């Protein structure tokens, strides 16, 4: 994984907010009716609404998080759903811990 892309992904408050929201999909997106949030992920449209951002803006933020490996995106019917990749987030945090140790 390209660590510079991951660092860039985490350098934005909206992207950090997205990751925080996706950490608890049932709590933050319980109104999602098209799929079970913790299984399928959260619809991009609902993420945009939660952050009060336009669709093109949220798509760009989600694309950067996807490139960084922090989320997965999958199509279900006509919508795209996002889910945190907990393994990759943990991998990044472990790498950062090692990089910053003395």
QUIGI-V947574 format. One record per backbone hydrogen bond with DSSP energy under -0.5 kcal/mol. CO is the residue of the C=O (numbers start at 1). NH is the residue of the N-H. If there is no record, write none. Layout:
co = <CO;CO>
nh = <NH;NH>
This chain:
co = <1;2;2;3;4;5;6;8;9;12;13;14;15;16;17;18;19;20;20;21;22;24;25;27;29;35;36;36;36;37;42;43;43;44;45;46;47;48;48;49;54;55;56;57;58;59;60;61;62;63;64;65;65;65;66;70;72;74;76;79;80;81;82;83;84;85;86;87;88;89;90;91;92;93;94;95;96;97;98>
nh = <3;5;6;7;8;9;10;11;12;16;17;18;19;20;21;22;23;23;24;24;25;28;29;30;32;37;39;40;41;41;82;46;47;48;49;50;51;52;53;52;58;59;60;61;62;63;64;65;66;67;68;69;70;71;69;85;83;81;79;76;44;74;42;72;86;89;90;91;92;93;94;95;96;97;98;99;100;101;101>
